[in-house]
């Protein structure tokens, strides 16, 4: 069934996601601060809006996909934001990666206006968004999840309701912990193998077929082999996410000894000017520690 969807935030992830909803037969109206992203959505068969209010005024579902907590609060809660303009009964789905507390704050504000919400962060990076194979972890009411499930199915292949409001963000924080640790240890293995004089491409192929294999290895080995770090997911954003998981773990009394070390290595990469690069550029930090010249 075709739905009228407003999509706010057409960045690296949001633009291909909105386009995939168009391909699935939905009426998608997008808003973004950069006009070029709106133009790309229109070229794919979607529609553009001049403001958030314009985008959401007739929407049955509103999806937001923005970088961090302040942006979510700005586009949903602030003057001119989603809740000011959307109709009662609308389903608002925030697919950004933010703190569970902000998701719960949004949910409470929405209830006061008769609006339903889901927090539905994703994993899979730009490639997963383009290929519509994202993993989507969803917090909120089960009935609202069931209503939104066909939309999620147009965006991803693993879609799971994980609990009440904020639960999606908690699971996403755990995801980002696992991904960061995997990328870091893959980077260390790459430098180890190169220093030992092994055929790196061959080594990564055979490692990928064994217990060491992972989605991270499959997705990121090309970046590391070719030293190409165009952002699919920026180190700046993973730095933000490691702050989220560190704070959330402290709140529930969970020790993250390895996670704490990797959080510092991500922070170091950012401090060394790599924040705008893909998170696979953690390899550059291992190269620095190994005494290599990093270009």
C-alpha positions, -999 to 999 in steps of 0.1 A, spaced: 0 0 0 14 34 -10 20 58 18 25 96 18 59 100 34 79 131 44 117 124 46 138 149 65 175 146 60 188 135 26 225 129 35 248 100 28 223 76 43 190 94 39 191 101 2 194 65 -9 168 54 17 143 80 4 150 69 -32 144 32 -22 110 42 -7 101 58 -40 112 27 -58 88 7 -35 59 28 -48 55 54 -20 49 91 -24 80 106 -9 85 143 -2 120 152 9 136 182 27 173 188 31 195 218 38 214 212 5 192 216 -26 212 191 -46 200 162 -25 164 173 -30 170 175 -67 184 139 -67 153 127 -50 131 145 -75 151 130 -103 143 95 -89 106 102 -89 102 118 -55 91 153 -46 109 183 -30 98 207 -2 110 241 7 107 236 44 100 209 71 65 223 75 59 220 37 72 185 37 51 171 65 18 190 62 0 161 44 22 132 54 10 100 69 45 90 80 75 113 87 110 99 86 140 118 100 176 109 93 200 135 106 235 133 122 231 137 160 209 146 190 209 184 184 198 180 148 170 156 159 158 181 185 160 209 159 140 192 132 114 175 154 110 196 186 121 232 177 100 260 161 92 251 125 99 215 133 79 183 126 57 184 157 47 220 151 33 212 117 24 175 115 -12 163 120 -23 143 150 -21 106 145 9 108 122 37 83 127 71 99 131 100 76 127 135 88 137 162 67 120 191 88 132 216 74 157 212 93 190 210 87 227 181 67 241 173 97 263 167 120 233 144 94 217 124 92 249 122 130 250 109 131 214 84 103 222 70 122 253 67 155 233 49 136 205 24 120 228 14 154 241 5 163 205 -13 131 197 16 119 174 31 84 174 68 78 173 94 50 167 131 52 171 146 31 143 184 35 138 201 15 111 233 -3 105 250 -11 72 265 21 61 261 39 27 263 6 8 236 -9 29 214 21 23 219 20 -14 214 -17 -17 184 -17 7 200 -43 30 202 -23 62 197 -38 96 170 -18 114 165 -19 152 132 -4 163 120 9 196 84 19 203 48 5 204 44 -29 188 14 -18 168 32 12 154 61 -11 144 37 -35 126 23 -5 106 57 7 97 71 -28 88 64 -26 51 84 7 49 113 -8 68 112 -38 45 119 -14 16 150 -2 33 165 -33 49 167 -71 52 169 -74 90 141 -55 107 135 -63 144 113 -47 171 136 -46 201 114 -30 228 99 3 239 109 39 230 147 42 233 154 5 229 163 9 192 190 34 202 203 12 229 208 -17 205 223 7 179 249 18 205 259 -18 210 261 -22 173 285 8 170 306 -7 198 310 -40 179 316 -23 146 343 0 160 362 -28 177 360 -49 145 373 -21 123 401 -14 147 413 -51 150 410 -55 112 432 -24 108 457 -39 132 457 -72 112 463 -54 80 494 -36 93 506 -68 109 502 -87 76 518 -60 55 548 -57 78 553 -95 76 554 -93 38 523 -114 32 501 -110 1 474 -88 18 446 -94 -7 451 -131 -5 453 -131 33 421 -111 36 403 -134 12 411 -166 32 404 -148 66 370 -138 52 361 -175 47 369 -186 82 359 -178 117 376 -144 114 352 -135 86 327 -107 92 306 -81 74 331 -55 85 359 -74 68 339 -79 36 327 -43 35 359 -25 45 388 -46 31 387 -28 -2 391 6 16 421 -7 35 437 -25 5 434 6 -17 438 33 11 405 48 -2 386 64 27 357 83 10 331 84 38 304 58 39 303 65 77 325 92 89 349 89 119 332 121 133 299 102 135 315 71 150 332 93 176 297 106 185 284 71 187 312 59 210 303 87 233 267 75 234 276 38 241 302 49 268 276 70 286 248 45 282 271 17 296 280 38 326 244 45 333 236 7 335 268 -3 352 283 -22 323 321 -23 320 334 -18 285 372 -22 288 379 -29 252 353 -4 240 369 23 261 402 18 244 387 18 210 367 50 218 400 67 226 415 54 193 385 68 174 390 101 192 427 101 183 419 96 147 396 126 148 422 147 166 447 138 139 424 153 112 407 121 100 372 129 112 357 135 77 371 101 65 353 67 65 357 49 98 379 23 80 405 51 82 412 39 117 439 20 97 458 53 95 460 54 133 475 20 135 500 31 108 510 61 129 515 39 160 536 15 138 559 43 127 547 46 92 544 78 73 507 84 67 498 105 36 
